[in-house]
């Protein structure tokens, strides 16, 4: 499975169960990258209302090889062995947060791309792949 997560400069994901920020340009970018099924949790469904996605609270358990999963409030630790690629969208801002994203071991940075968001001046998409050497920055 391929996952995407949005974090701030301190790896924050959520603050008391709410997303600290979001940007429609991230969703557009993620959907352009996805070439397979896209699964999202009910928590994230409103962000994808204009797209054909599968809404499932157990998306990480049900995702198959090649499926794309958008993660906002899920613990990926039990599923790390099945993750093929990780897209991290960084807000390049610091927001209050109580749930942090922990990058699993065994992934290497493959690409870093900056783009303008709708609500954020600069968003950075980091692409991590399992076990490859750093190819691009």
TAZIJO-V645091 format. One line per field, one symbol per residue. ss: DSSP state (H for helix, E for strand, - for the rest). psi: psi as a letter, one per 20 degrees, with the letter a starting at -180 (. if undefined). burial: # if it has 16 or more other ideal C-beta (glycine too) atoms within 10 Angstrom, else .. A space follows every 50 residues. Layout:
ss=???
psi=???
burial=???
This chain:
ss=-EEEEEE----EEEE--EE----HHHHHHHHHH----EEE-HHHHHHH-- ---EE---HHHH-----EEEE-----HHHHHH--EEEEEE--------EE ------EEEEEEEEE-------EEEEEEEE-------
psi=qpqqqpraikjpgroljqphrrphhggggghhhpjaqppqqhhihhhkhj qorpopikhhhiqrpiqpppphkqoigijhhiphqpppopikrpqpqipq popqqjqqphqppqqprgipgpppopopqpjqqpgr.
burial=########...###....##.##.###.###..#..#####.##..##.. ..#..#..##..#...######.#.#..#...#.#######...#.#.#. #.....#.##......#..#..#.#####........
